């Protein structure tokens, strides 16, 4: 069957794209990607035009746009494309600045290693901080998927493994200075969903 004539159930589309079913349901709920058809029992069915729209959604999200901004663009509400280009330029400028900071920190660590100095925990924390800041915040869907993945991983651990893991975490946290704990807190905060 020609893929332009085919329809996909939500699970099939999720599997084909790597997106979660929950993400596709959310896109439907907010009107960003509504399936072209539903089965007699009410199940979503997506066609080739829906897949094309989903591709545009994913591409625009890749530029760092919010779901609301993506919807405005796809629905033609953004009349001046220069506005989008300016936003993209702002994102690129921020990424360039963050990359320059990561480069500077990496050169510092490399210089220390060239002098046979082991990098300090603080230098490594600063490097981790700028690398984390350089990455985008997680979407709500990604954050929920990450949390579910963590729960599944923890469910597979034995009680002894859980206890050992908790003890290791406790020791690692106790070894950190208050400043290092603050860096970790900020890193976690930066990964939290923004939209």
N, C-alpha and C positions, 0 to 999 in steps of 0.2 A: 504494500500500500504506500502511495506517495505520502511523505510526511506532511505536505500541505493539506491533505485530506484527512489526516489522522486526528483523533482527539486523545487527550491524556486525562486520566483520573488524577486527582491531586497527589496521591502517593507516587504514581508513575512520573509525574512532572517533578516532584521533589527528588526522586531518585535520579532522574535524568540530569537535573541541574545541580544537585548537591545542596540545594536549599532545604530547609525543614518544612514539613507539612504545616507546622505552626506559623512559619513565616508566610507561606502562601495564604493561609487562612486570614492572617493579620492584614495582608495586602488586600484581600477581598473585603474584609470588614471596614477598612478605611477608604475603599473605593479606588485604590491604586491599580489593582489587577483583578477585575471581576471576570469569572469564567463566562465564556460565550454561551454555555449550555449547562443544563443540569439533567441528570438521569431522572427517570420516573420516580425513583426513591429519593431524589433530592441531592444526589452526589454531584460534586463539581466536575465539569468536563471542560478542558481547555483545548482550543484549536490553534492552528499555526499563527493566526493574528495575535492571539494571547501570548504565544511564545515570543513573538517579535516584540510585543510591548514589555514582556518580562525582561528581555535582553536590554531594552532601553533603561528600564528601572535599575537593573544591576549595574549597567555602565555608568549611569548618572550617580548612583550611590558610591561608585568607585572614585568619583571626584570629590567625595566628602559632603555631598548635599544631603539635607534632611529629607525624610519621606514627604513632608509637606512641599518642599521645593521641587522634588521630583514630580509630584502630582501637578504642581502649577505648570511646569515645563511641558509635561505630556498632554495636559489639557489646554495648552495654548494660552494660559493666563500670563505667562512671562512674555510680554510684548517686545522687550528690548533684549536681544541676545547678548549685548555688551555687558549687561548686568551679570549674566552667568559667567562670561569670560573673565570679568573682574574678580568674581568670587573664586574661580579656579586659579587665577593668578595669585590671589592672596594665599590660597592653600599651598601652591607651589613655593611661594616665597617663604612661608613658614617651614615647609619641609626642607628647603635649601638651608635655612638658618639652623635648623635642628641637625641636619647632616653635617654642617660645618662644625657644630659643637661636638658631635660624636667624633669627627675626624680629629679635632684638637685633643680630645680626651684619649683617643686611641694612640695618637702620637706620643702623648705624655706617658702612657703605660708602656709603650714600646721603648721609649727612651730609657725608662727605668729598668726594663729588662735588659737592654743593651749594656747598662752599667752593672748588670748582675744583681739588681735590686728587685726583690719580690714586691709587686704592687701592694699597697696597703689596702685594707678592707674598705677604707673611706674612698680611695681612688676608684676601686671597683664599684662601690655603691653609686658614686657620682656617674660613672660610665653607664651603669644600668639605668640610672634615673634619666639621663638624656636619651638613651635608646628607647626607653619606655615612653617618654614624652614625645618622641618622634613618631611613635605609632599612634594610630587613631584610637579613639575610645570605642568600646564595643557597643554594638546596637543592643537594644533590649533582647532581641531574639538570640543574638550570639551569646549574650550574658546568660540567658536562661539555658541555652544549649550547653554552655560550659558548666553551669551549675549541675545540670542533669548528668552530664558526663562524669563529673567529679563524684556525684552520688552513686552512680553505677560502679565506678572504680572502687569506692570505699565499701560498697556492698559485697565486693568480691574478697575483701580482706578478712582474715581471721581476727578474733579478739586479741590474740597475742600480737599480730602485726599492727593492729590499730593502736594498741598500747605502746608498742615500740616507736611507732611513727609520732605519736603524741609526745613521747619523751624526747625524741630527737628534736622536734619543733621547739619544745620548752627549753632545751639546752641551747639551741641556736639563738632563740630570742633573748635568753639571759646573757649571752655573750655579746650582744649588740649594745652600743652606747645609746643614750636617748636620741642623739642626732641621727644615728643610723636607723633607729626605729621610726623616726619621723620621715625619713626618706622612703622607707617601705610603705608607710601610711599614705604618703602623697602618691606613690606609684600605684597603689591599689585604687586610690580615689580617681586617678586619671583614666583608669581602665573602665570605670563605671559608665553605664549608658548615659548619653547626653540628650537623647530624644525620646 
